Amino acid sequence: MIFKCFILPIIFFCTCSNMAICEVIKIKDFALLRDYFKTIEKNTLVIFDIDDVILMPTDEFNMDTEIRKKLTNVLKQKYTKEERRLLYSIVLSKRKVKLVDSKIKMLFEDLTKMRIPVTALTSWWTGSYGKIANMESIRFSDLKQVDISFKNISPFTKDTKLKGFKADKGIPMIKHGIILTATHDKGKVLKQSLELFGLSYKNIILVDDQLINIKSVEKICQQTKINFTGLHYTFVQQMPPIIHDMEKEKLRYEVLKKEHIWLTNNEFQERFPL
């Protein structure tokens, strides 16, 4: 068997099917990828995850901090699923995001010049959620905030919904050049998307922060005999944790519960001045 190897300061391990070359590479800096991407073949599809790869919430909308997880767990004990969805949707409808790493825009520019097709494969929900009529609209609002669009670089040129998936958290769909899986298995959704558009590639490269998603797409590539490189992007995971003040966050959550308002830091300061 022949394995592709790249001289990069990263850790990697390889697996292989009878026909396809598959490898997973751990990376933490997009700057390392510019030279690597310049060597890829034309018949390659490059896929990016969105959350914690392209963008991430600003601190005031980051719900994955230790203190906010604790306060959110309290909501789970006191509110029904629908009541919680309403509260969460209030936060989501207002949320602000930022680029994880501004260097990703240079990667997009390089790939565009090389005429390499690029898309996004995101687990983001679709359909109604609490007060939000279409969750996918929040996804595109996020991308607009960081000035990134896949419309002109994606091979998926038509909006469509995918069939055969349960709709608990929405129906997988292709919209504005990206694939939204609605938390369904990324490999299975990607496979159906490629088949629906009659697309075939010799190589697929996926950049994702979750190994489970990388292994899912790797499995599909092995089955369909497509060479696969999974780039496990760990930059966000290695960031120092955000430390919130418990008493302040309790107040923020109380306002959310009683008034259905999520206070930004400035709004919080105005309401609860020191």
Accessible surface in RSA format (square Angstrom, percent):
REM  Atomic radii and reference values for relative SASA: ProtOr
REM  Chains: A
REM  Algorithm: Lee & Richards
REM  Probe-radius: 1.40
REM  Slices: 20
REM RES _ NUM      All-atoms   Total-Side   Main-Chain    Non-polar    All polar
REM                ABS   REL    ABS   REL    ABS   REL    ABS   REL    ABS   REL
RES MET A   1   158.90  82.3  85.95  56.9  72.95 173.7  75.26  64.0  83.64 110.8
RES ILE A   2   139.99  79.7 132.13  98.4   7.86  18.9 135.08  97.3   4.91  13.3
RES PHE A   3    84.50  42.3  65.03  40.3  19.46  50.6  65.03  39.4  19.46  55.7
RES LYS A   4    73.53  35.9  67.65  41.5   5.87  14.0  55.86  50.3  17.67  18.8
RES CYS A   5    90.88  68.7  62.48  69.7  28.40  66.7  31.64  80.2  59.25  63.9
RES PHE A   6    57.02  28.5  42.11  26.1  14.91  38.8  45.84  27.8  11.18  32.0
RES ILE A   7   182.89 104.1 155.27 115.7  27.62  66.6 160.02 115.2  22.87  62.1
RES LEU A   8    35.77  19.9  18.10  13.0  17.67  44.4  20.48  14.4  15.30  41.2
RES PRO A   9   106.33  77.5  71.52  65.2  34.80 126.5  88.47  73.0  17.86 111.0
RES ILE A  10    29.45  16.8   5.29   3.9  24.16  58.2  12.46   9.0  16.99  46.1
RES ILE A  11   126.78  72.1 121.44  90.5   5.33  12.9 125.19  90.1   1.59   4.3
RES PHE A  12    86.06  43.1  63.82  39.5  22.24  57.9  64.25  39.0  21.80  62.4
RES PHE A  13   102.18  51.1  96.67  59.9   5.51  14.3 102.13  61.9   0.05   0.2
RES CYS A  14    42.42  32.1  14.15  15.8  28.27  66.4   9.20  23.3  33.22  35.8
RES THR A  15    51.95  36.9  45.12  45.7   6.82  16.3  51.31  68.9   0.64   1.0
RES CYS A  16    42.72  32.3   8.92   9.9  33.80  79.4   7.86  19.9  34.85  37.6
RES SER A  17    27.76  23.5  16.63  22.2  11.14  25.7  26.84  57.2   0.92   1.3
RES ASN A  18   130.57  90.0 112.79 109.0  17.78  42.8  23.40  56.3 107.17 103.6
RES MET A  19   132.14  68.4 100.94  66.8  31.20  74.3  76.29  64.9  55.85  74.0
RES ALA A  20     0.33   0.3   0.00   0.0   0.33   0.7   0.33   0.5   0.00   0.0
RES ILE A  21    33.84  19.3  33.04  24.6   0.80   1.9  33.04  23.8   0.80   2.2
RES CYS A  22     0.00   0.0   0.00   0.0   0.00   0.0   0.00   0.0   0.00   0.0
RES GLU A  23     2.81   1.6   2.71   2.1   0.10   0.2   0.78   1.5   2.03   1.7
RES VAL A  24     3.12   2.1   2.48   2.2   0.64   1.6   2.48   2.2   0.64   1.7
RES ILE A  25     4.31   2.5   4.31   3.2   0.00   0.0   4.31   3.1   0.00   0.0
RES LYS A  26    85.91  41.9  83.12  51.0   2.79   6.6  32.03  28.8  53.88  57.4
RES ILE A  27     1.47   0.8   0.00   0.0   1.47   3.5   1.47   1.1   0.00   0.0
RES LYS A  28   116.47  56.8 114.40  70.2   2.07   4.9  61.98  55.8  54.49  58.0
RES ASP A  29    47.42  33.2  47.18  47.0   0.24   0.6  11.50  27.1  35.92  35.8
RES PHE A  30     0.32   0.2   0.07   0.0   0.25   0.6   0.07   0.0   0.25   0.7
RES ALA A  31    45.72  42.0  31.05  47.9  14.67  33.4  31.33  44.1  14.38  38.1
RES LEU A  32    50.17  27.9  43.96  31.4   6.21  15.6  48.08  33.8   2.09   5.6
RES LEU A  33     0.07   0.0   0.07   0.1   0.00   0.0   0.07   0.1   0.00   0.0
RES ARG A  34    70.94  29.8  70.90  36.1   0.04   0.1  15.81  21.6  55.12  33.4
RES ASP A  35   101.66  71.2  98.68  98.2   2.97   7.0  31.29  73.6  70.37  70.2
RES TYR A  36    11.47   5.4   5.15   2.9   6.32  16.4   7.63   5.7   3.84   4.7
RES PHE A  37     0.25   0.1   0.25   0.2   0.00   0.0   0.25   0.2   0.00   0.0
RES LYS A  38   116.09  56.6  92.70  56.9  23.39  55.7  52.23  47.0  63.87  68.0
RES THR A  39    94.51  67.2  64.23  65.1  30.27  72.1  69.68  93.6  24.83  37.5
RES ILE A  40    25.13  14.3   8.33   6.2  16.81  40.5  14.08  10.1  11.05  30.0
RES GLU A  41    69.66  40.0  60.55  45.8   9.11  21.7  41.06  79.4  28.59  23.3
RES LYS A  42   140.41  68.5 128.43  78.8  11.98  28.5 106.36  95.7  34.05  36.3
RES ASN A  43    73.39  50.6  66.42  64.2   6.97  16.8  28.85  69.4  44.54  43.1
RES THR A  44     1.02   0.7   1.02   1.0   0.00   0.0   0.30   0.4   0.72   1.1
RES LEU A  45     0.00   0.0   0.00   0.0   0.00   0.0   0.00   0.0   0.00   0.0
RES VAL A  46     0.00   0.0   0.00   0.0   0.00   0.0   0.00   0.0   0.00   0.0
RES ILE A  47     0.00   0.0   0.00   0.0   0.00   0.0   0.00   0.0   0.00   0.0
RES PHE A  48     0.00   0.0   0.00   0.0   0.00   0.0   0.00   0.0   0.00   0.0
RES ASP A  49     8.85   6.2   8.85   8.8   0.00   0.0   0.00   0.0   8.85   8.8
RES ILE A  50     0.00   0.0   0.00   0.0   0.00   0.0   0.00   0.0   0.00   0.0
RES ASP A  51    44.63  31.3  43.88  43.7   0.74   1.8  28.12  66.2  16.51  16.5
RES ASP A  52    39.10  27.4  38.88  38.7   0.22   0.5   0.90   2.1  38.20  38.1
RES VAL A  53     0.20   0.1   0.00   0.0   0.20   0.5   0.00   0.0   0.20   0.5
RES ILE A  54     0.01   0.0   0.00   0.0   0.01   0.0   0.00   0.0   0.01   0.0
RES LEU A  55     0.00   0.0   0.00   0.0   0.00   0.0   0.00   0.0   0.00   0.0
RES MET A  56    10.86   5.6  10.72   7.1   0.14   0.3  10.08   8.6   0.79   1.0
RES PRO A  57    21.17  15.4  21.05  19.2   0.12   0.4  21.05  17.4   0.12   0.8
RES THR A  58    32.01  22.8  31.97  32.4   0.03   0.1  32.01  43.0   0.00   0.0
RES ASP A  59    63.95  44.8  61.36  61.1   2.59   6.1  17.94  42.2  46.00  45.9
RES GLU A  60    33.75  19.4  32.09  24.3   1.66   3.9   4.12   8.0  29.63  24.2
RES PHE A  61     4.72   2.4   0.35   0.2   4.38  11.4   0.35   0.2   4.38  12.5
RES ASN A  62    17.78  12.3  17.78  17.2   0.00   0.0   0.00   0.0  17.78  17.2
RES MET A  63    56.12  29.1  47.67  31.6   8.45  20.1  47.67  40.5   8.45  11.2
RES ASP A  64   104.72  73.4  91.16  90.7  13.56  32.1  22.10  52.0  82.62  82.4
RES THR A  65    10.10   7.2   3.44   3.5   6.67  15.9  10.10  13.6   0.00   0.0
RES GLU A  66   119.18  68.4 109.64  83.0   9.54  22.7  44.62  86.3  74.56  60.9
RES ILE A  67    29.06  16.5  28.26  21.1   0.80   1.9  28.26  20.4   0.80   2.2
RES ARG A  68     0.32   0.1   0.32   0.2   0.00   0.0   0.00   0.0   0.32   0.2
RES LYS A  69   107.27  52.3 104.75  64.3   2.51   6.0  53.98  48.6  53.29  56.8
RES LYS A  70   109.58  53.5 105.39  64.7   4.18  10.0  64.85  58.4  44.72  47.6
RES LEU A  71    19.83  11.0  18.43  13.2   1.40   3.5  18.43  12.9   1.40   3.8
RES THR A  72    22.56  16.0  22.56  22.9   0.00   0.0  21.60  29.0   0.96   1.4
RES ASN A  73    70.94  48.9  70.12  67.8   0.82   2.0  15.80  38.0  55.14  53.3
RES VAL A  74    53.54  35.2  53.54  48.5   0.00   0.0  53.54  46.5   0.00   0.0
RES LEU A  75     2.97   1.7   2.97   2.1   0.00   0.0   2.97   2.1   0.00   0.0
RES LYS A  76   112.78  55.0  95.18  58.4  17.60  41.9  46.55  41.9  66.23  70.5
RES GLN A  77   147.63  82.6 107.46  78.5  40.18  95.7  44.41  94.5 103.22  78.3
RES LYS A  78   146.85  71.6 110.11  67.6  36.74  87.5  72.51  65.3  74.34  79.2
RES TYR A  79    64.02  29.9  55.20  31.4   8.82  22.9  36.64  27.5  27.39  33.8
RES THR A  80    82.42  58.6  73.94  75.0   8.48  20.2  78.20 105.0   4.22   6.4
RES LYS A  81   102.04  49.8  96.75  59.4   5.29  12.6  64.72  58.3  37.31  39.7
RES GLU A  82   115.20  66.1 109.56  82.9   5.64  13.4  62.74 121.4  52.46  42.8
RES GLU A  83    82.67  47.5  78.87  59.7   3.81   9.1  31.48  60.9  51.19  41.8
RES ARG A  84    47.74  20.0  47.74  24.3   0.00   0.0   0.95   1.3  46.79  28.4
RES ARG A  85    31.10  13.1  31.10  15.9   0.00   0.0   5.48   7.5  25.63  15.5
RES LEU A  86    62.18  34.6  62.18  44.5   0.00   0.0  62.18  43.7   0.00   0.0
RES LEU A  87     3.67   2.0   3.67   2.6   0.00   0.0   3.67   2.6   0.00   0.0
RES TYR A  88    48.35  22.6  47.12  26.8   1.23   3.2  48.08  36.1   0.27   0.3
RES SER A  89     0.00   0.0   0.00   0.0   0.00   0.0   0.00   0.0   0.00   0.0
RES ILE A  90    11.92   6.8  10.93   8.1   0.99   2.4  10.93   7.9   0.99   2.7
RES VAL A  91     6.15   4.0   6.15   5.6   0.00   0.0   6.15   5.3   0.00   0.0
RES LEU A  92    35.51  19.8  33.80  24.2   1.71   4.3  33.80  23.7   1.71   4.6
RES SER A  93    54.34  45.9  22.89  30.6  31.44  72.4  17.04  36.3  37.30  52.3
RES LYS A  94    63.15  30.8  54.90  33.7   8.25  19.6  54.09  48.7   9.07   9.7
RES ARG A  95    25.36  10.6  18.16   9.3   7.20  17.1   3.20   4.4  22.15  13.4
RES LYS A  96   110.71  54.0 110.71  67.9   0.00   0.0  58.33  52.5  52.38  55.8
RES VAL A  97    12.74   8.4   0.00   0.0  12.74  30.7   0.00   0.0  12.74  34.5
RES LYS A  98    86.84  42.4  83.28  51.1   3.56   8.5  48.54  43.7  38.30  40.8
RES LEU A  99    42.78  23.8  26.17  18.7  16.61  41.8  26.17  18.4  16.61  44.7
RES VAL A 100    12.39   8.2   0.00   0.0  12.39  29.8   0.26   0.2  12.12  32.9
RES ASP A 101    14.07   9.9   8.35   8.3   5.72  13.5   8.07  19.0   5.99   6.0
RES SER A 102    77.69  65.7  67.17  89.6  10.52  24.2  37.14  79.1  40.55  56.8
RES LYS A 103    63.80  31.1  62.60  38.4   1.19   2.8  29.15  26.2  34.64  36.9
RES ILE A 104     0.00   0.0   0.00   0.0   0.00   0.0   0.00   0.0   0.00   0.0
RES LYS A 105    64.60  31.5  63.62  39.0   0.98   2.3  40.64  36.6  23.96  25.5
RES MET A 106    65.97  34.2  65.96  43.7   0.01   0.0  39.31  33.4  26.66  35.3
RES LEU A 107     0.30   0.2   0.23   0.2   0.07   0.2   0.30   0.2   0.00   0.0
RES PHE A 108    18.96   9.5  18.60  11.5   0.36   0.9  18.76  11.4   0.20   0.6
RES GLU A 109    99.16  56.9  94.19  71.3   4.97  11.8  34.99  67.7  64.17  52.4
RES ASP A 110    14.03   9.8  11.72  11.7   2.31   5.5   4.24  10.0   9.78   9.8
RES LEU A 111     0.03   0.0   0.03   0.0   0.00   0.0   0.03   0.0   0.00   0.0
RES THR A 112    68.58  48.8  59.23  60.0   9.35  22.3  55.87  75.0  12.71  19.2
RES LYS A 113   166.74  81.3 134.98  82.8  31.77  75.6  93.07  83.8  73.68  78.5
RES MET A 114    36.20  18.7  32.29  21.4   3.91   9.3  35.19  29.9   1.01   1.3
RES ARG A 115   212.39  89.2 186.61  95.1  25.79  61.4  67.27  91.9 145.12  88.0
RES ILE A 116     3.81   2.2   0.00   0.0   3.81   9.2   0.32   0.2   3.49   9.5
RES PRO A 117    27.66  20.2  22.72  20.7   4.95  18.0  27.44  22.7   0.22   1.4
RES VAL A 118     0.41   0.3   0.41   0.4   0.00   0.0   0.41   0.4   0.00   0.0
RES THR A 119     0.00   0.0   0.00   0.0   0.00   0.0   0.00   0.0   0.00   0.0
RES ALA A 120     0.00   0.0   0.00   0.0   0.00   0.0   0.00   0.0   0.00   0.0
RES LEU A 121     0.00   0.0   0.00   0.0   0.00   0.0   0.00   0.0   0.00   0.0
RES THR A 122     0.50   0.4   0.50   0.5   0.00   0.0   0.00   0.0   0.50   0.8
RES SER A 123    41.72  35.3  38.22  51.0   3.50   8.1  29.95  63.8  11.78  16.5
RES TRP A 124    28.42  11.4  23.54  11.4   4.87  11.4  27.46  14.6   0.95   1.5
RES TRP A 125    54.35  21.8  53.59  25.9   0.76   1.8  43.56  23.2  10.80  17.5
RES THR A 126     3.75   2.7   1.06   1.1   2.68   6.4   0.08   0.1   3.67   5.6
RES GLY A 127    25.91  32.0   0.00   N/A  25.91  32.0  25.84  70.9   0.07   0.2
RES SER A 128    86.87  73.4  66.80  89.1  20.08  46.2  30.75  65.5  56.12  78.6
RES TYR A 129    15.48   7.2  13.24   7.5   2.25   5.8   4.07   3.1  11.41  14.1
RES GLY A 130    40.87  50.4   0.00   N/A  40.87  50.4   9.60  26.3  31.27  70.0
RES LYS A 131   124.78  60.9  89.30  54.8  35.47  84.5  53.79  48.4  70.99  75.6
RES ILE A 132    13.29   7.6   8.47   6.3   4.83  11.6  12.81   9.2   0.48   1.3
RES ALA A 133    74.39  68.4  56.45  87.1  17.94  40.8  63.35  89.2  11.04  29.2
RES ASN A 134    71.01  49.0  69.47  67.1   1.54   3.7   4.54  10.9  66.48  64.3
RES MET A 135     7.29   3.8   7.29   4.8   0.00   0.0   7.29   6.2   0.00   0.0
RES GLU A 136    10.46   6.0  10.46   7.9   0.00   0.0   0.06   0.1  10.40   8.5
RES SER A 137    58.10  49.1  47.66  63.6  10.44  24.0  42.46  90.4  15.63  21.9
RES ILE A 138    20.31  11.6  20.31  15.1   0.00   0.0  20.31  14.6   0.00   0.0
RES ARG A 139     0.00   0.0   0.00   0.0   0.00   0.0   0.00   0.0   0.00   0.0
RES PHE A 140    35.45  17.7  30.32  18.8   5.13  13.3  30.94  18.8   4.50  12.9
RES SER A 141    50.69  42.8  43.81  58.5   6.88  15.8  23.91  50.9  26.78  37.5
RES ASP A 142     0.68   0.5   0.68   0.7   0.00   0.0   0.00   0.0   0.68   0.7
RES LEU A 143     5.81   3.2   5.81   4.2   0.00   0.0   5.81   4.1   0.00   0.0
RES LYS A 144   171.64  83.7 154.85  95.0  16.79  40.0 103.16  92.9  68.49  73.0
RES GLN A 145    72.14  40.3  32.68  23.9  39.47  94.0  33.70  71.7  38.45  29.2
RES VAL A 146    10.73   7.1   4.31   3.9   6.41  15.5  10.50   9.1   0.23   0.6
RES ASP A 147   114.02  79.9  97.46  97.0  16.55  39.1  24.92  58.6  89.10  88.9
RES ILE A 148    15.40   8.8   5.53   4.1   9.88  23.8   9.35   6.7   6.06  16.4
RES SER A 149    72.23  61.0  49.52  66.1  22.71  52.3  47.31 100.7  24.92  34.9
RES PHE A 150     2.31   1.2   0.14   0.1   2.17   5.7   0.14   0.1   2.17   6.2
RES LYS A 151   120.54  58.8 101.47  62.3  19.07  45.4  52.66  47.4  67.88  72.3
RES ASN A 152   150.61 103.9 114.72 110.9  35.89  86.4  34.96  84.1 115.65 111.8
RES ILE A 153    33.39  19.0  21.45  16.0  11.94  28.8  29.78  21.4   3.61   9.8
RES SER A 154    10.39   8.8   0.07   0.1  10.31  23.8   0.67   1.4   9.72  13.6
RES PRO A 155    23.40  17.1   6.57   6.0  16.83  61.2  16.57  13.7   6.83  42.5
RES PHE A 156     2.93   1.5   0.00   0.0   2.93   7.6   0.00   0.0   2.93   8.4
RES THR A 157   117.44  83.5  78.46  79.5  38.98  92.9  61.69  82.9  55.75  84.3
RES LYS A 158   146.59  71.5 142.15  87.2   4.44  10.6  88.87  80.0  57.72  61.5
RES ASP A 159    75.80  53.1  57.86  57.6  17.94  42.4  28.45  67.0  47.35  47.2
RES THR A 160    38.34  27.3  26.48  26.8  11.86  28.3  16.13  21.7  22.21  33.6
RES LYS A 161   129.47  63.2 116.37  71.4  13.10  31.2  63.83  57.5  65.64  69.9
RES LEU A 162     4.27   2.4   0.00   0.0   4.27  10.7   0.94   0.7   3.33   9.0
RES LYS A 163   174.34  85.1 166.66 102.3   7.68  18.3 113.77 102.4  60.57  64.5
RES GLY A 164    85.72 105.7   0.00   N/A  85.72 105.7  43.52 119.4  42.20  94.5
RES PHE A 165    43.10  21.6  21.52  13.3  21.58  56.1  25.72  15.6  17.38  49.7
RES LYS A 166   178.60  87.1 168.01 103.1  10.60  25.2 117.63 105.9  60.97  64.9
RES ALA A 167    60.53  55.7  36.45  56.3  24.08  54.8  37.99  53.5  22.54  59.7
RES ASP A 168    92.20  64.6  69.80  69.5  22.40  53.0  43.67 102.8  48.53  48.4
RES LYS A 169    75.00  36.6  70.16  43.1   4.83  11.5  25.42  22.9  49.58  52.8
RES GLY A 170    10.94  13.5   0.00   N/A  10.94  13.5   8.28  22.7   2.66   5.9
RES ILE A 171    63.79  36.3  62.38  46.5   1.40   3.4  62.38  44.9   1.40   3.8
RES PRO A 172     0.00   0.0   0.00   0.0   0.00   0.0   0.00   0.0   0.00   0.0
RES MET A 173    12.57   6.5  12.57   8.3   0.00   0.0   7.85   6.7   4.72   6.3
RES ILE A 174     1.30   0.7   0.25   0.2   1.05   2.5   0.25   0.2   1.05   2.9
RES LYS A 175    60.03  29.3  60.03  36.8   0.00   0.0  21.61  19.5  38.42  40.9
RES HIS A 176    60.47  33.1  54.10  37.6   6.38  16.3  35.19  36.3  25.29  29.4
RES GLY A 177     4.83   6.0   0.00   N/A   4.83   6.0   0.65   1.8   4.18   9.4
RES ILE A 178     0.55   0.3   0.55   0.4   0.00   0.0   0.55   0.4   0.00   0.0
RES ILE A 179     0.00   0.0   0.00   0.0   0.00   0.0   0.00   0.0   0.00   0.0
RES LEU A 180     0.00   0.0   0.00   0.0   0.00   0.0   0.00   0.0   0.00   0.0
RES THR A 181     0.00   0.0   0.00   0.0   0.00   0.0   0.00   0.0   0.00   0.0
RES ALA A 182     0.29   0.3   0.00   0.0   0.29   0.7   0.00   0.0   0.29   0.8
RES THR A 183    64.44  45.8  36.85  37.4  27.60  65.8  27.09  36.4  37.35  56.5
RES HIS A 184    42.42  23.2  34.96  24.3   7.46  19.1  20.77  21.4  21.65  25.2
RES ASP A 185    62.77  44.0  45.69  45.5  17.08  40.4  24.77  58.3  38.01  37.9
RES LYS A 186     4.30   2.1   2.30   1.4   1.99   4.7   0.71   0.6   3.58   3.8
RES GLY A 187     0.00   0.0   0.00   N/A   0.00   0.0   0.00   0.0   0.00   0.0
RES LYS A 188   127.52  62.2 122.69  75.3   4.84  11.5  67.20  60.5  60.32  64.3
RES VAL A 189     0.00   0.0   0.00   0.0   0.00   0.0   0.00   0.0   0.00   0.0
RES LEU A 190     0.64   0.4   0.64   0.5   0.00   0.0   0.64   0.5   0.00   0.0
RES LYS A 191    64.80  31.6  64.06  39.3   0.74   1.8  31.94  28.8  32.86  35.0
RES GLN A 192    52.44  29.3  51.33  37.5   1.12   2.7  23.49  50.0  28.96  22.0
RES SER A 193     0.00   0.0   0.00   0.0   0.00   0.0   0.00   0.0   0.00   0.0
RES LEU A 194    13.41   7.5  13.41   9.6   0.00   0.0  13.41   9.4   0.00   0.0
RES GLU A 195   109.21  62.7  83.88  63.5  25.33  60.3  49.30  95.4  59.91  48.9
RES LEU A 196    99.84  55.6  68.01  48.7  31.83  80.0  74.67  52.4  25.17  67.7
RES PHE A 197    51.06  25.5  23.29  14.4  27.77  72.3  30.49  18.5  20.57  58.9
RES GLY A 198    67.01  82.6   0.00   N/A  67.01  82.6  36.23  99.4  30.79  69.0
RES LEU A 199    47.55  26.5  33.94  24.3  13.62  34.2  34.96  24.6  12.59  33.9
RES SER A 200    97.88  82.7  75.70 101.0  22.19  51.1  43.04  91.7  54.84  76.8
RES TYR A 201    25.77  12.0  18.60  10.6   7.17  18.7  15.52  11.7  10.25  12.6
RES LYS A 202   104.49  51.0  94.42  57.9  10.07  24.0  61.64  55.5  42.85  45.6
RES ASN A 203    10.42   7.2  10.42  10.1   0.00   0.0   9.18  22.1   1.24   1.2
RES ILE A 204     1.48   0.8   1.06   0.8   0.41   1.0   1.06   0.8   0.41   1.1
RES ILE A 205     6.16   3.5   6.16   4.6   0.00   0.0   6.16   4.4   0.00   0.0
RES LEU A 206     0.00   0.0   0.00   0.0   0.00   0.0   0.00   0.0   0.00   0.0
RES VAL A 207     0.00   0.0   0.00   0.0   0.00   0.0   0.00   0.0   0.00   0.0
RES ASP A 208     0.00   0.0   0.00   0.0   0.00   0.0   0.00   0.0   0.00   0.0
RES ASP A 209     9.29   6.5   8.58   8.5   0.72   1.7   0.76   1.8   8.53   8.5
RES GLN A 210    83.62  46.8  83.19  60.8   0.42   1.0  19.77  42.1  63.85  48.4
RES LEU A 211    71.82  40.0  68.19  48.8   3.63   9.1  68.19  47.9   3.63   9.8
RES ILE A 212   132.38  75.3 123.00  91.6   9.38  22.6 128.04  92.2   4.34  11.8
RES ASN A 213    23.38  16.1  23.25  22.5   0.13   0.3   0.13   0.3  23.25  22.5
RES ILE A 214     0.00   0.0   0.00   0.0   0.00   0.0   0.00   0.0   0.00   0.0
RES LYS A 215    77.10  37.6  72.82  44.7   4.28  10.2  65.27  58.8  11.83  12.6
RES SER A 216    17.06  14.4   7.51  10.0   9.55  22.0  15.13  32.2   1.93   2.7
RES VAL A 217     0.00   0.0   0.00   0.0   0.00   0.0   0.00   0.0   0.00   0.0
RES GLU A 218     6.33   3.6   6.33   4.8   0.00   0.0   0.14   0.3   6.19   5.1
RES LYS A 219   124.30  60.6 123.00  75.5   1.31   3.1  67.49  60.7  56.81  60.5
RES ILE A 220    14.78   8.4  14.78  11.0   0.00   0.0  14.78  10.6   0.00   0.0
RES CYS A 221     0.74   0.6   0.74   0.8   0.00   0.0   0.00   0.0   0.74   0.8
RES GLN A 222    51.81  29.0  45.21  33.0   6.60  15.7   8.42  17.9  43.39  32.9
RES GLN A 223    99.60  55.7  71.47  52.2  28.13  67.0  42.04  89.5  57.56  43.7
RES THR A 224    57.71  41.0  33.12  33.6  24.59  58.6  40.58  54.5  17.13  25.9
RES LYS A 225   126.05  61.5 102.44  62.9  23.60  56.2  61.26  55.1  64.79  69.0
RES ILE A 226    18.39  10.5  18.39  13.7   0.00   0.0  18.39  13.2   0.00   0.0
RES ASN A 227    23.91  16.5  23.31  22.5   0.60   1.5   5.77  13.9  18.14  17.5
RES PHE A 228     2.17   1.1   0.00   0.0   2.17   5.7   0.57   0.3   1.60   4.6
RES THR A 229    13.32   9.5  12.70  12.9   0.62   1.5   0.00   0.0  13.32  20.1
RES GLY A 230     0.00   0.0   0.00   N/A   0.00   0.0   0.00   0.0   0.00   0.0
RES LEU A 231     0.69   0.4   0.69   0.5   0.00   0.0   0.69   0.5   0.00   0.0
RES HIS A 232    21.25  11.6  21.25  14.8   0.00   0.0  14.42  14.9   6.84   8.0
RES TYR A 233     0.77   0.4   0.06   0.0   0.70   1.8   0.06   0.0   0.70   0.9
RES THR A 234     3.89   2.8   3.82   3.9   0.07   0.2   3.57   4.8   0.31   0.5
RES PHE A 235    68.87  34.5  66.34  41.1   2.53   6.6  66.97  40.6   1.90   5.4
RES VAL A 236    27.08  17.8  20.41  18.5   6.67  16.1  20.41  17.7   6.67  18.1
RES GLN A 237   101.81  56.9  65.35  47.8  36.46  86.8  44.84  95.4  56.97  43.2
RES GLN A 238    96.64  54.0  65.31  47.7  31.33  74.6  42.84  91.2  53.80  40.8
RES MET A 239    65.23  33.8  49.64  32.9  15.59  37.1  39.46  33.6  25.77  34.1
RES PRO A 240   113.47  82.7  97.99  89.3  15.48  56.3 104.40  86.2   9.07  56.4
RES PRO A 241   110.79  80.7  88.35  80.5  22.44  81.6  99.24  81.9  11.54  71.7
RES ILE A 242    48.42  27.6  34.93  26.0  13.50  32.5  39.78  28.6   8.64  23.5
RES ILE A 243   144.68  82.3 114.48  85.3  30.20  72.8 115.80  83.4  28.88  78.4
RES HIS A 244    25.97  14.2  18.53  12.9   7.44  19.0  19.21  19.8   6.76   7.9
RES ASP A 245    75.22  52.7  61.43  61.1  13.79  32.6  22.22  52.3  53.00  52.9
RES MET A 246    59.04  30.6  54.50  36.1   4.54  10.8  54.50  46.3   4.54   6.0
RES GLU A 247   111.80  64.2 110.14  83.3   1.65   3.9  58.98 114.1  52.82  43.1
RES LYS A 248    87.41  42.6  87.03  53.4   0.37   0.9  42.78  38.5  44.63  47.5
RES GLU A 249     2.90   1.7   2.90   2.2   0.00   0.0   0.00   0.0   2.90   2.4
RES LYS A 250    93.47  45.6  91.49  56.1   1.98   4.7  47.85  43.1  45.62  48.6
RES LEU A 251    74.43  41.4  73.92  52.9   0.51   1.3  74.12  52.1   0.31   0.8
RES ARG A 252    12.15   5.1  12.15   6.2   0.00   0.0   0.00   0.0  12.15   7.4
RES TYR A 253     6.42   3.0   6.42   3.7   0.00   0.0   6.42   4.8   0.00   0.0
RES GLU A 254    58.73  33.7  58.64  44.4   0.09   0.2  29.87  57.8  28.86  23.6
RES VAL A 255     8.44   5.6   7.14   6.5   1.30   3.1   8.44   7.3   0.00   0.0
RES LEU A 256     1.64   0.9   1.64   1.2   0.00   0.0   1.64   1.2   0.00   0.0
RES LYS A 257    44.50  21.7  30.06  18.4  14.43  34.4   7.90   7.1  36.60  39.0
RES LYS A 258   163.17  79.6 125.94  77.3  37.23  88.6  81.43  73.3  81.74  87.1
RES GLU A 259    84.09  48.3  60.79  46.0  23.30  55.5  33.46  64.7  50.63  41.3
RES HIS A 260    85.64  46.8  73.10  50.8  12.54  32.1  38.99  40.2  46.65  54.3
RES ILE A 261    66.09  37.6  63.80  47.5   2.30   5.5  66.09  47.6   0.00   0.0
RES TRP A 262     0.69   0.3   0.00   0.0   0.69   1.6   0.00   0.0   0.69   1.1
RES LEU A 263     5.60   3.1   5.60   4.0   0.00   0.0   5.60   3.9   0.00   0.0
RES THR A 264    26.50  18.8  26.50  26.9   0.00   0.0  22.34  30.0   4.16   6.3
RES ASN A 265    77.49  53.4  71.26  68.9   6.23  15.0  28.27  68.0  49.22  47.6
RES ASN A 266   116.52  80.4 113.23 109.4   3.29   7.9  21.18  51.0  95.34  92.1
RES GLU A 267    62.57  35.9  59.56  45.1   3.00   7.2  27.60  53.4  34.97  28.6
RES PHE A 268    13.45   6.7  13.45   8.3   0.00   0.0  13.45   8.2   0.00   0.0
RES GLN A 269    82.78  46.3  81.61  59.6   1.17   2.8  43.37  92.3  39.42  29.9
RES GLU A 270   140.94  80.9 111.98  84.7  28.96  69.0  49.18  95.1  91.77  74.9
RES ARG A 271    97.94  41.1  72.91  37.2  25.03  59.6  36.52  49.9  61.42  37.2
RES PHE A 272    60.73  30.4  51.86  32.1   8.87  23.1  55.37  33.6   5.37  15.4
RES PRO A 273    95.25  69.4  75.16  68.5  20.09  73.0  75.16  62.1  20.09 124.9
RES LEU A 274   180.53 100.5 113.54  81.2  66.98 168.4 143.90 101.1  36.63  98.6
END  Absolute sums over single chains surface
CHAIN  1 A    14063.6      11594.7       2468.9       8020.4       6043.2
END  Absolute sums over all chains
TOTAL         14063.6      11594.7       2468.9       8020.4       6043.2
